[in-house]
Amino acid sequence: MQRRILNIAVLMVSWCILVESLIAEEQGEMLDEAYLESLRTEVHPKSHPKVSKDVLFRPKVIIGKAGERNLTGDVFTPKKIPRKTRPAIVFLHGGSWMFGSPSQFHHHADYLAGKYGFFALSVDYRLSGEAKFPAALQDAKCAIRWIRSHAKKLNIDPERIAICGGSAGAHLSSMVATTAGVKGYEGNGGHQEFPSHVNAVILFNGEFDMWDLVKKKSLIEAMIQFIGGSSEEMPEKYDELSSVKRIHSKVPATLFLHGTIDKCVSHEQSVAFFNRLQEVGVHTELELYEDKPHAWFNREPDRTKTLKRMERFLVSRFELGGSGKQDNKRMKSDQ
């Protein structure tokens, strides 16, 4: 009930911001087009997911604690535990750190569980209306530790855990990838004896440079709520949250997917991150989708097309069969 009330409150805040923005537009004031595009394009289904016949869906599984509050996630896994050790994947939804739900990646989780035996977990991390940074990042790391704590029981390979996120979830995923071992971001959610690093990263139209967003006047209010202050008030925090400034040679192999007409987060952010990873020798792949807006991967036929691209990356990196190794690649797609 408490969680439902929080979600309703967040939706009301989002609606108020939308109304204020429309009023500002009529008055000739500057619109935060980025936030409006996020509201228009993000898809977070409220209906029960379609689950493959051989897949078990377990919603709201408790994975940790934040004080007295349960941290939960939605699990998709084969009904029968595979005999061979299998990979796992953690999904982090988008929504400008302000709204959204694990349902955004239910389709992806079901597909990977059904076809490859993945243990897939879509996390219900704390939104900015409930807790400021680093709460959401700590929740993501807690989810990874929780998976490793169950690796032996569920026959999961603890060194084949991927993370995948869209928009705000991609930002958090990039922070997970670049801050392995940083104690201040671990939190106290539970399973502290297990590490929270990941072994592969998939990023859909993520925010990796807070200063680029400030320059473009994108997601300003969303960042203030997430961070706790403006760039003038807390410049050090905007540096801290810019994962592009944290790149090092130990970052796991990373796939970027981004639309070229994204008004929420410029595809140039993915290009810049991709280039920096190449400079330090990290395996990285970039797929640019011509004339696609923010969160285009939520809707068909693009959902299936991008899922297939993501699948090829995971098959290659986790040696699931059917794909050889690839060199670092920068690609464009009009699909």
C-alpha positions in Angstrom: 0.0 0.0 0.0 2.8 2.4 0.9 4.5 1.7 -2.4 1.3 2.3 -4.3 0.8 5.7 -2.6 4.4 6.7 -3.5 3.8 5.8 -7.1 0.6 7.8 -7.2 2.4 10.8 -5.6 5.2 10.5 -8.3 2.6 10.4 -11.1 0.8 13.5 -9.6 4.1 15.4 -9.5 4.9 14.4 -13.1 1.4 15.5 -14.2 1.9 18.9 -12.4 5.2 19.4 -14.1 3.6 18.6 -17.5 0.8 21.0 -16.9 3.2 23.7 -15.8 5.4 23.1 -18.9 2.3 23.5 -21.2 1.4 26.7 -19.5 5.0 27.9 -19.9 4.9 27.1 -23.6 1.8 29.2 -24.1 3.6 32.0 -22.2 6.6 31.7 -24.5 8.9 30.3 -21.8 11.6 27.7 -22.3 10.3 24.1 -22.2 12.2 21.2 -20.8 11.6 19.2 -24.0 13.7 16.3 -22.6 11.3 15.6 -19.7 8.3 15.9 -22.0 9.8 13.4 -24.4 10.5 11.1 -21.5 6.8 11.2 -20.5 5.7 10.7 -24.0 7.9 7.8 -24.9 8.5 5.7 -21.8 6.3 2.6 -21.6 5.7 0.8 -18.3 2.9 -1.7 -18.7 0.5 -2.1 -15.8 -1.0 -5.4 -17.0 0.3 -8.9 -16.1 3.2 -9.8 -18.4 2.9 -12.5 -21.1 5.0 -15.3 -19.8 6.4 -18.1 -21.9 5.1 -21.5 -21.0 8.5 -22.8 -19.6 9.2 -19.6 -17.7 8.3 -18.9 -14.0 7.4 -15.3 -13.2 7.7 -14.2 -9.6 6.8 -10.5 -9.0 8.0 -8.4 -6.0 10.6 -10.8 -4.7 12.3 -9.3 -1.7 16.0 -8.8 -2.5 17.1 -6.5 0.4 16.2 -3.8 2.8 16.4 0.0 2.9 15.8 0.7 6.5 12.3 -0.8 7.2 11.4 -0.8 3.5 11.7 -4.0 1.4 13.6 -3.8 -1.8 12.0 -5.9 -4.5 12.3 -7.1 -8.0 10.5 -9.2 -10.6 12.1 -12.5 -11.4 11.9 -14.5 -14.7 13.6 -17.9 -14.7 13.0 -21.3 -16.3 10.6 -23.4 -14.3 13.3 -26.1 -14.2 16.7 -24.9 -13.1 19.1 -25.7 -16.0 21.7 -28.4 -15.4 24.6 -26.2 -16.7 25.5 -23.0 -14.9 23.6 -20.2 -16.5 24.0 -16.4 -16.8 21.9 -13.8 -15.0 20.9 -10.3 -16.0 19.6 -7.3 -13.9 17.3 -4.8 -15.6 16.9 -1.1 -14.5 13.9 0.8 -15.9 13.9 4.4 -17.1 11.7 7.3 -16.1 14.0 10.3 -15.4 14.8 8.8 -12.0 11.3 10.0 -11.0 8.8 7.4 -12.3 8.6 4.0 -14.0 8.4 0.4 -13.0 10.2 -3.0 -13.6 7.6 -3.9 -16.2 9.5 -1.9 -18.8 11.8 -4.9 -19.3 9.5 -7.8 -18.6 9.4 -8.8 -22.2 13.2 -8.8 -22.4 13.5 -10.8 -19.2 11.0 -13.4 -20.3 12.7 -13.8 -23.7 16.2 -14.4 -22.2 14.9 -16.7 -19.5 13.0 -18.8 -22.0 15.6 -19.1 -24.8 18.9 -19.2 -22.8 17.9 -20.0 -19.3 18.9 -16.7 -17.9 18.0 -15.8 -14.3 16.5 -12.3 -15.0 15.7 -9.7 -12.4 14.0 -6.4 -13.1 14.6 -4.1 -10.1 12.1 -1.8 -8.4 14.7 0.7 -7.2 13.9 3.7 -5.1 12.8 6.7 -7.1 14.0 10.3 -6.5 10.7 11.3 -4.8 11.4 8.7 -2.1 15.2 9.0 -1.8 18.0 11.0 -3.3 21.2 9.6 -4.9 22.9 7.3 -4.2 19.9 5.3 -3.0 18.9 4.0 -6.5 22.5 3.0 -7.2 22.8 1.2 -3.9 19.6 -0.7 -4.7 21.0 -1.8 -8.0 24.2 -3.0 -6.4 22.1 -4.8 -3.7 20.3 -6.7 -6.5 23.5 -7.9 -7.9 24.8 -9.1 -4.5 21.4 -10.8 -4.0 21.8 -12.8 -7.2 25.4 -13.8 -6.2 24.1 -14.9 -2.8 21.7 -17.4 -4.6 24.2 -18.4 -7.3 25.0 -21.9 -5.9 21.3 -22.7 -5.2 20.0 -21.5 -8.5 23.0 -22.7 -10.6 24.0 -19.2 -11.7 27.5 -18.4 -12.9 28.6 -15.5 -10.6 31.0 -14.2 -13.3 28.4 -14.0 -16.0 26.0 -11.3 -14.7 24.9 -8.6 -17.0 23.2 -5.3 -16.3 20.8 -3.6 -18.7 19.1 -0.2 -18.4 17.1 2.3 -20.3 17.5 6.1 -19.9 17.8 6.7 -16.1 18.2 3.0 -15.7 21.1 3.1 -18.2 22.7 5.9 -16.2 22.5 3.8 -13.1 23.8 0.8 -15.0 26.8 2.8 -16.2 27.5 3.9 -12.6 27.4 0.2 -11.5 29.8 -0.6 -14.3 32.3 2.2 -13.5 32.2 2.1 -9.6 32.9 -1.5 -8.8 34.4 -1.8 -5.3 33.5 1.8 -4.3 32.2 1.2 -0.7 30.2 4.4 -0.5 27.9 3.2 -3.2 27.2 -0.3 -1.8 24.7 0.7 0.8 23.5 -1.6 3.6 20.7 -3.5 1.8 22.0 -6.9 2.5 24.3 -9.6 1.2 27.4 -7.5 1.9 29.7 -10.5 1.8 29.2 -10.7 -2.0 30.6 -8.3 -4.7 28.4 -6.1 -6.8 30.5 -5.9 -10.0 28.9 -6.9 -13.4 30.4 -8.7 -16.4 28.6 -7.2 -19.3 26.7 -3.9 -19.8 23.8 -2.9 -22.1 22.8 0.7 -22.2 19.7 2.1 -24.0 19.8 5.9 -24.5 21.5 6.7 -21.2 22.5 9.9 -19.4 26.3 9.6 -18.9 27.3 13.3 -18.7 25.3 15.5 -16.4 27.0 18.6 -17.6 25.9 17.9 -21.2 22.3 17.8 -19.9 22.9 21.1 -18.1 24.3 22.7 -21.2 21.3 21.5 -23.3 18.8 22.5 -20.5 17.6 18.9 -20.5 16.0 17.1 -17.5 17.0 20.0 -15.2 14.2 19.5 -12.7 14.6 15.7 -12.8 18.3 16.1 -12.0 17.7 18.5 -9.2 15.3 16.1 -7.6 17.6 13.1 -8.1 20.8 14.8 -7.0 19.4 17.2 -4.3 20.4 20.5 -5.8 21.2 22.5 -9.0 24.5 22.4 -10.8 25.3 25.8 -9.4 24.6 24.6 -5.8 26.3 21.2 -6.1 28.7 21.1 -9.0 30.7 18.3 -7.4 27.7 16.1 -7.5 27.2 16.6 -11.2 30.8 15.5 -11.7 30.3 12.5 -9.4 27.2 11.3 -11.3 28.8 11.8 -14.8 29.9 8.2 -15.4 31.7 9.3 -18.6 34.3 10.9 -16.2 34.8 7.5 -14.4 35.9 5.4 -17.3 38.8 3.0 -16.7 40.2 -0.2 -18.3 38.3 -2.5 -15.9 34.9 -1.5 -17.1 33.1 -4.6 -18.5 32.3 -5.1 -22.2 29.5 -2.6 -23.1 26.8 -2.3 -25.8 25.3 1.1 -26.5 21.9 1.5 -28.3 20.7 5.0 -29.1 18.3 6.8 -31.4 19.7 9.7 -33.4 16.7 12.1 -32.8 16.5 11.6 -29.1 15.4 15.0 -27.6 15.7 13.7 -24.0 19.4 12.5 -24.1 21.5 13.2 -27.2 23.0 10.2 -28.9 26.3 12.1 -28.7 26.5 11.0 -25.1 26.7 7.3 -26.1 29.2 8.2 -28.8 31.4 10.0 -26.3 31.3 7.1 -23.8 31.9 4.6 -26.6 35.0 6.5 -27.8 36.4 6.8 -24.2 36.0 3.1 -23.6 37.8 2.3 -26.8 40.7 4.6 -25.8 41.3 2.5 -22.6 40.9 -0.8 -24.4 37.5 -1.9 -23.3 35.4 -4.1 -25.7 32.5 -1.9 -26.7 29.9 -1.8 -29.4 27.7 1.1 -30.5 24.4 0.8 -32.5 22.9 4.1 -33.6 19.3 4.0 -34.9 18.5 6.6 -37.5 15.5 8.8 -36.9 14.5 7.1 -33.7 13.4 9.1 -30.6 14.0 8.5 -26.9 12.9 5.1 -25.6 12.0 3.9 -29.1 12.9 0.4 -28.0 9.7 0.2 -25.9 7.5 -0.3 -28.9 7.2 -2.8 -31.7 8.8 -3.5 -34.2 11.8 -1.7 -32.6 11.5 -3.7 -29.3 12.1 -7.0 -31.1 14.9 -5.5 -33.3 16.8 -4.0 -30.4 16.2 -7.2 -28.3 17.8 -9.2 -31.1 20.8 -6.9 -31.2 21.1 -7.2 -27.4 20.9 -11.0 -27.8 23.8 -11.1 -30.2 25.9 -9.2 -27.7 25.1 -11.5 -24.8 25.6 -14.6 -26.9 29.0 -13.4 -27.9 30.2 -12.2 -24.5 28.8 -15.1 -22.4 29.6 -17.7 -25.0 26.0 -19.0 -25.3 26.7 -20.4 -28.8 26.0 -19.3 -32.3 28.3 -16.2 -32.4 32.0 -15.6 -32.6 33.9 -12.9 -31.0 33.5 -9.4 -32.4 36.0 -6.5 -32.5 35.0 -3.1 -31.2 32.4 -1.8 -33.5 30.6 1.4 -34.2 27.5 0.8 -36.3 24.5 2.6 -37.6 21.1 1.0 -38.1 18.0 2.3 -39.8 16.0 -0.7 -38.4 
